[in-house]
Amino acid sequence: MNEPSELTEVRKIIHVDMDAFYASVEQRDNPDLRGKPVAVGGSRQRGVVAAASYEARKYGVHSAMASAIAFRKCPQIIFVKPRFDHYSAISKQIREIFHDYTDLVEPLSLDEAYLDVTHNKKGVPSATLIAKEIRARIKAELNLTASAGISVNKFLAKVASDLNKPDGLTLIPPDKAVEFVEQLPIHKFHGIGKKTAEKMHKLGINHGADLKAWSLEGLVKKFGKAGRWYYAIARAEDHRRVNPDRIRKSIGAERTFDTDKTTKEEMLAALGPIAEKVFERSERANSYGKTLTLKVKFSNFEQITRSKTQGHYLTSLDEIHEVYGELMDSFDSEGAQVRLLGLSLSNLNTEQPGLGVQLTLRF
């Protein structure tokens, strides 16, 4: 948990998250794709889905899914080759809109960012009005929709933006923050992944109030250093500042399996949670890299690595999924007995977050 170094006024934080960004761009640019299930990345036989349209999500298709599985779930799905340079250019246009309101913009990926509008360029006292105006401009200027969450810190704003997607706007005011977190299902907590949520459920932690009932010592004992973070967010506390500065750092994750993986689909499915862990660590440290490396260790303990370097930082989980899908295609995995898989980011830039304390403020 970040300890405050000084008292500051309560902040007004907005988290803007584009709706199915890559797929929505493809549907916007190609009228034939509108209203149809679209998967960006992969093909019927191989690869990984980097992003899925809302029409595809109705069939259970989601990012990080092996495209062969996506095709089985939705035979009418349309696979589209990703255009990350195009998405990056559009992302820059979106950020230009953000910067009309504040210079405190912290991108998390091509399709989402935090904004601190406590002292904004427009002199607008309401963060909610600013969020509405930003969403309206994105719609009018780019013909895309975005969801936004508004609250007193990054954690709450991030959670809020996900509550009413797509094209939603959610405010968690200061006087409702603690009550909101207490009632929030644990799997909806930003920073608590699927595996951790399952572990918490087994411990009887189903909602924020259950998590709040645990002592700091108890959470650290059960979850290590992450327990400090869980202790803080259970109390609606997050002292990280919105800060666009970056420093360098390395990030990776790997997993050894109880049973060897022998098919490509099994390996791709196993890489999904590993990629999520890497991105979670990347996001929490505000650190992003240009190079992704796939590590594969076989049952005989022989090991190979495959790497790919992009011309830009991998700032989204969808891009990581796309790249490791390509890396998996670079060697013959069928029939192999794989005991360990890992992913790591290099050529990184990172941010050292600032600290502060929330007081009270009218939203």
ABEGO torsion letter per residue (X at the ends): XBBBABBBBBBBBBBBBBBGAAAAAAAAABAAABGBBBBBEEBAABEBBABBBAAAAAAGBBBGBBAAAAAAABAABBBBBBBAAAAAAAAAAAAAAAAAABABBBBABAABBBBBAABBAAGBABAAAAAAAAAAAAAAAAGBBBBBBBBABAAAAAAAAAAAOBGBBBBBBAAAAAAAAAABBAAABBGBBAAAAAAAAAAGBABAAAAAABBAAAAAAAAEAAAAAAAAAAAGBBABBBBABBBBBBBBBBBBBABBBABAAAAAAAAAAAAAAAAAAAAAAGBBBABBBBBBBBAAGBBBBBBBBBABBBABAAAAAAAAAAAAAABBABGBBBABBBBBBBGBBBBBBBBBBBBBBBX
